[in-house]
């Protein structure tokens, strides 16, 4: 659309005079949308507030009344969710428009303060040591419920993170605080299994047309976890070839998702991880001691990556 398009449409009788006046104000730059700027400020406000609460508690843990502090946080979280349930519309499998411009931020604030409450209880009283696995699972289920009930992608991200934490903690809940957890947990295997299972569930929900706009968030988290686990296994395991096949399989899946959803992000995941896997394979086989060929490979591979960015960046979202 050019600056003259609204006038041309008006002269041809395709739009009314009042419509032309409104469109002309936007095209001329006299009216500018600050929607995304305000959204960003609201999100930053929620994050800064919850961060400030955490810092305040940490800095004054010995002087503040613990019961007063935890009671205030609980009341704030309950107040946010009370507002959400009272003002929110009925559940729908489709995307739901917020009833007010700040509705989503109130829900997000309630969720983050809920996390602060759990962290406060653990930090000050250590009451979650023996029940960390159960508490993490309950938190994840609660956040999934809130995310679906109020159609909130931000809370969905928190829910997926909590579920991933439950998977890792459930391996050895008695050792998470002893310093031996990360030595025995094999978290890269957990990440791979978690990524595959949750991505499968997300695709099944999409096929059933349940919150289809959530699928991208699911697949993004699962792709990152899967590739992180597979690449870690590639470098630390004696069965590196198995992890290489997993990486290639994940790259094929990411490529298909990129084509299906016109998403450059998934294509970027596939390209980078395939490059890492292929480079490791070459280092293990034909290019182990060929320093000169490594030099040429580095040059051509960098050039290929630049070509990839230029060629595909405008085709995808």
N, C-alpha and C positions, 0 to 999 in steps of 0.2 A: 504494500500500500504506500502510495506517495502522498505528498501534501495536497495534491490536487484531486485525489481520488474522491474524498467526501463531496467536494463541490460538483464533480462530474456525476456522481450518483444523485445528488440533489437536483441538478439540472435535468436529468433524465427521468425524474419523478420516482426514483426507486426508494428514496428515503424522505421523511417529512422534514420540515424546517426545524422543529425542535430536536430531532435526531441529529440533523446536520450540525446544529449549534453545539451539542454535547460532544460529538466526534471531533469537530474542528478544534475545540479547546484542548483535547488530548493530543491530536496530531501536531498542533502548533507548539506544544510544550507548556502551555499556560497552566494546565492541570497535570500534575505528576503523581503517580501512585507511589506510596511509601509502605505498601502492604508488607513486603518482605523485610524491609528495614525494621518495622514495628515488631514483626514476628521474631526477628533475631534479637531485638532488645528485650522482649518478654522472656525468651528462652534464657538469655544471659542473666536476666534479673532473677529467675528461678534458680539457676545454677549458682549464682553468686550468693543468694540468700542461704541456700542449703550448705554451701561451702563455709560461709560465715558462721552458721550455727555450729558446724563441726569444729571450726577453729576456736570458737568461743568456749565450747565444752572442753576441748583439749587444753587450752591455756589456763582455764580456771577450774580444772577438775577437782582441786582440793578445797576451793573456797565457795563454790556455788553449792547450794543445797541440792543434793542429787534427786530427791523426790520432787522438788519444785521443777528442776530442769526436765526430767523425764516426763513429768505430768504435762508441762507446757507443750512439749513436742507431741505427745500422744493426743492432746486436745486439738492441736493444730492439724494433725493428720486426720483425725476424726471429722473435724470441721470441713476440711477439703472434700472428703468423700461424702459427707452429708449433703453438701452443696451439689456435688456431682449427681448423686442419686435423686435429689429433689428436682433439679433443673434439667437433667439429661432426658433425652427422648428414649423411646423403647428400642430394644435391641433389634438390629437388622443385619442380615448376612451381607448386605451391600455397604458401600461407603456412606457414612452418616456425617452430615454437616453440623459443626458445633452450634449450639443454641445461642451462644454469645461469643464475641471475639476472644475472650479470655478464658473460656471454659476449659480448653485443653491444658492451659497452663496451671489452672487450679488442680486438675487431676494429676498432672506431672509433679506439682509441688507436694501433694499428698503422698504420692508414691516415694519420692525422694526423702521426705521427712520420715516415712515409715522405715526406710533403710537406715536413716540416722538413729532412729529409736533402737533398732536391732543392734547397730554398732555400739551405741552408748551402753546398752545392757551388757554386751560382751566385754567392752573395754573396762568398764567400771566394776562390774560384778562377776564377770567370767562365768555366767550361768549357762552359756551355750556350749561349753566345751564337750560335755557328754552327749548333747542332743543337737550338735551342729548339723548333722545330716538331715534330720527330720525338720529342723527349723528352715534350712535352706530349701528343702522341697516344698514346704508349706508356703514359704515366701514366693517361690516361683509360681506355684498354682494360683496364689492370690493375684499376682501381677498379670498372669495370663487372663484370669477372669476380668480384671479391670480393663485390660487392653481390648478384649473383645466386647465387653459390655459398653464401653464408651468409645470404641473405634479409635484407639490411641496408639500410633506407631512408636512414640517415645517410650511408653510404658511397655510395649511389646519388646523393645530392645532390652529393657531392664529384665523382663521376664526370661528372655532367652539366655541372658548372661547368668541369671540366678540358676536356671536349669543346667547350664554348663558347669557352674560351680558345684551343684549337687552331684553331678556325675563324677567330677574329680574328687570331691570330698568323700563320696560314698565308698571309694576304693579302700581308704584306710582312715576313717574318722578319728581313730585313737592316736594317729601319728601326725596329724596335720600341724600340731603345735610343737612337736618334739625336734623338728629339724631334719627328720629322716623321710618325710613324706615325699618330697620331690625326687629322692634317690630311688624310691621303690615303686612309685605310682605308675610309671610308664604312661605319662599323660599324653604323649603323642599318639598312642594307640586309642586312648579314650577320645581324643579329638577327632580322629578319623571315623570311629564308629558313631560318635555323636553327630558329626556332620552328615553322614549318610542317612541315619535314621530320621533326623529332624527334617532334612531336605525331602525325604520320601513322604513324611507326614504332610509337609507343606504342599507338595504337589497333589497329594490326594485331596486335601482340603480345597485346593484350587479347582480340581476336577468336579468337586461337589458344589462349586460356586459359593464357598463360605469365605468371606473376607478375602477376595481374590487380590486386593491391593496390598495385603500383608505378605504375599508370596515373595516379593522382591527382598524385603527385609530378612525373611527367613533364609533365602538362598544366599544372600550376601554374607550373613553370619556363618552359615554352614560352609560356604566356599573358603572363607578365610581360615576357619578352624581345620577343615579337611586338608587344605594345602599346607598349613603350618605343621600339622601332624605328620603328613607324608614327607615333607622336606626334612623335618627333624629326623624321622626314621631313616631317610636316605643317607644322612651324614653320620648317624651314630650306630646304626645296626649292621650286623654282618650280613643280613638278608637285604642288602640295599637294592638288589634288582627287583624284589617284590614291591618295595616302596616306589621304585621308578615306574613300574607298571601302574601302580595306583595313581601316581601323578599324571601319567598320560591318560588314564581313564577319566580322572577329574578334569583334565584339559578338554577332552572331547565333550564332556557334559557341559562345562562352562561355555564352550564354543556354541553348542546347540542352544543353550539358554540365551546367549548373546544374539544369535540370529533370530530366535523366536521373539525376543522381547526388544530387539533393536537397542541393546544396552552395550555401550562401549566398555563399561566397567568389567563385565564378565569376560569379554574378549581380551581385555588387558590382563586379567588374572590368568587366562589360559596361555597367553603368549609368554608372560614372565615366568610362570612355573614350568612350562615346556622348555624354555631356554635354560633354566637352572638345571632341570633334569638331564637335558641333552648335554650340557656342558660337563656335568658330573660323569655322565656315561663316557664321554670322549676322554676325560681325564683318567678314567679307570681302564680304558682300553687302548685305542690307537694313538692317542696324543699324550701319553704319559711322559715321555721323554723328548717330545718334539717341540722344543722351545720356539723355533722359527715358525712352525705351523700355528702354534698358539698365538703368536703375534698377529698373523694374518687372520686367524679366526676371530680375534678380538675386534679387529678393524671392521671386518665384513659383518659381524654380528651387530656391532653398534650401528653401522650404516643401515642394516636391515630393520633395526628397531625404529630408527628415525623414519624410514620409508613407511613402516607400519603405522606409525602415529599420523603421518601426513595423509596416507591413503584412506584410513578408516575413520578418522576423528569426526568428519562431517557427515558420515553415513549413519552413525548411531547417535542416540540421545547423549 
